[in-house]
Amino acid sequence: MKKVMLLAAGLFFALGSFAQQQQAEKPVKKIEVTGSAEMEITPDEIYLNISLREYVKSKNKVEIGILEKQLQKAVIDAGIPKENLTVENVNSYNYEIYRKKKDPMEFMARKQYRLKLTKLDKINDILGAVDAEGIENTRIASYTSSKMEQYRKEVKIKALQAAKAKAEYMLTAIGNNLDGVIEIQEIGTDNYSDFRPEMSNVAMYKSAAGDAAPAADIDFKTIKIRAEVRTVFGIK
């Protein structure tokens, strides 16, 4: 009798486990969609590289210190904090005319600076106040936004909202409804386009007469931020 009861109990347990397994293996109704969003913003942190170098004028060397003071004054006069101008590198170059004569002026100093700007409307005035022959080159090193992290969060949220809206209207079309989110995966998030134009010739800031050209009323190229997510939602 005990054996029969034990066998019956074992059979009941096996059937219960089988039923649970069958229920666990029952396919979950779900829908998988992707959502994306883009945002264009105007940079408010622009980093400009400016390279100055000594040169010879009427057999006299124009020293780097003079050029540097001109640049520093121009930055302050433009209303830009002086701490926004920093030295990036210092080196020297061999001046061809004096190479054979072994003149003390053979090695000429060169200095690279980085200037942080919020926009480029003052750059013509700044470069126009520095001896043009002492400016070796200028170029935009990089640019970004002081609110970049905030914008990235916003675009991710918009991408997720787009995915949910897509899933909702697709299910509504066949008479079904969402039943909560099952999975969210970021795809290609934190991507943004970064175009870095080069300004290698100071002449672009000068008029034919040598005067500083008026600042152009043109907005700086925008940064495009894009986010994409893959989502899986349950179906009621």
N, C-alpha and C positions, 0 to 999 in steps of 0.2 A: 504493500500500500504506500509506504514511504517512497519507494522507487517511482511509482506512478505519479505521486504528487511532485516529486523532484523533476521528473520528465515534463510534466505539465507546466511547472514553473519555468523550466528552461526554455520550453517552446514559446511561452508567453513573452519571455524576455527577448528571445530571438526575433519574434514577430514585431515587438515594439522597436527594437533596434533597426530592423529592416524598414519599418515605416518611417522612422526618423531619418534614415539614410536616403530613402526615396524622396522625402520632403525636402531634405537639404540639397539634393541633386536636381530638384525641380528648376527649370530655367527661369531666370529673373527677366521680366520684360523691361527692356531698357532702350534708350535712344542715345546715340553718340553724335555729337556735333562739334564744330569748331566755331570760334568767334574771334574777330579781330577788330582792332581800332587804331586810328592814327591821329596824331596831333602835331600841328606845326607851331613852333614857338620862335620868338626872336631872341637871339643871344643877348645877354647883358653882361657877359664877362668875355672880353676879347683880349687876347694876349699878342702883342705886336713885338717882334724882334727888330731891333735897330742896331746896325753895325757902323761904328765910327772908326776912322783911321787917320793917322797923321799923314801929311803930305807936304811937299815942298812948293812954296810959292815965292817967286822972285828970289830964289836961292836961299830962302829962309824956311825953316820947318815950322809948320803950324802944328803945335803940340796937342796931344790928346786932351790935356787938361782944359784948354780953351774950348775945344769942341764939346767936352762934357759939361762945362758950365753953361754953354749956350743951350744945350739940351735940357738941363735941369731947370733953367730959368723959363724956357718955353713951356715945360710941363706945368710949372707952378702958375705961370701967366694964363694958362688954359683952364685953370681951376681944378686941376687934377692933383690929388694928394701926392706929395713927394715920395711917400713910401711905396707908391705904385710903380716907381721906376727903380729897377734893381739891375745889378751887374751880373751877366750870365757867364762871361768868359773874357779873358785877357790874353793876348798873344802878340806876336810881332811878325813882320814880313821883311824880306830883303828888297831894298829899293834899287832897281836896275842901274840907274844913272851912276850911283856911287859904289857899285860893286867892285869895279877894277881899281878905283882910287882909294879904297878902304877908308872912306870918310866915316867919321863918327856917326853921321846920320844914316849910315847904311841900313840899320835896323829901325824900322818904323813901328810904333805901337798901334795896336788895333784892339778895340773894346766892343764887346757885344752887350747890349742892354735888352731887358724885357720890360715892356710898358703895359700895364693892365688898364683897359678902357671899358667903359660901359657902352659906348658907341663910337663911331669913327668920325663924328662931325668936327672934332678938334684936330684931327691928324694933319690936315693941310697947314694949319697955323703953326703947329709944333715943328714940323719939318721945315717950313718956310723960314723959321727963326734960327735955323742951324746952317752953318756954312755948307753949301751944297757939295763942294768938292771933298768935304770931310765925311760925307755920308756914303758909305760903301754900298749898303743895300738895306732894304727893309722888307719884312714879310710877316704875314699873319701866321703865327705858330700854331694857335689853336683857339677855339672858342667854345663856350658852353653857357648854361644858364644857372644862376644862383638858386633857382627853384627846380632844378632837374629832378631830384628825388620825388618831389611832390607831383610833378608832371608825369613821371613814370608810373606812380601809383594810380593816378587818375586814368591813364590810358589802359592799364591792366583791368581796372574796375569796369571801364567801358567795354573792353573785349569780353569780359565775363558776362556782362549784361546782354551783350549782343548774342552770345551763345545761348543764353536762357531764352531770349525772345525768339530766336530761330527754332529752338526745340518746341516752344509753346505753340507757335503758329503751324508748325508741321504736324503736331499731334492733334491740334484743334481741327485741322482739315480732315482727319479720319475719326473724329469723335472721341479722342482720348485726352487725358490730362497728365501733367507731370506729377511724379510722386517722390520729390526730393532728389538731391544730387548724390551720385554714387562716387564719382571721381572727377578731379580737376587736375589738369596737367598744363604747365606753361610750355609754350612752343615759340621759340625765337623771341622771347621777351627781352626787354632792355636794349633793343636795337634802335639805333638812330643814325641818320645820315650825317656825315661830317665832311663838308666841302671846305678845303683850305686854299683859297686863292693866294697867289704870291704877288707881292709888290716889290719887284727887285730893282726898280730904277726910280730914283728920286725925281727924275724929270717929270714923272706923271703928276707930281704935285706942284709943278712950276709952270708958269705961263711962258710964252716965247721970250718975253722980256726979262725973265728970271724972277719975277715976283711970284708970291704964293698964289696959287689958283684958288678961287672961292670954293668953299666946301659944297659938295653936291648934296642935294636933299633927297638922298636915296637910302632906303632901308637896307640894312645888312641882310644877307641871305638867311632864310629861316632854317631851323633844325627840324627835321621830321622824326618824330618818335612813333614807333610802332610796337604793338603787342599782339600776341595771338595765343589762344588757349584751346585745349581740347577738353571737352566735358562729356560726362556720361550721366544721364538722368534716368531715374526709374519711371515706369509708366503704370498708372493706376489701372 
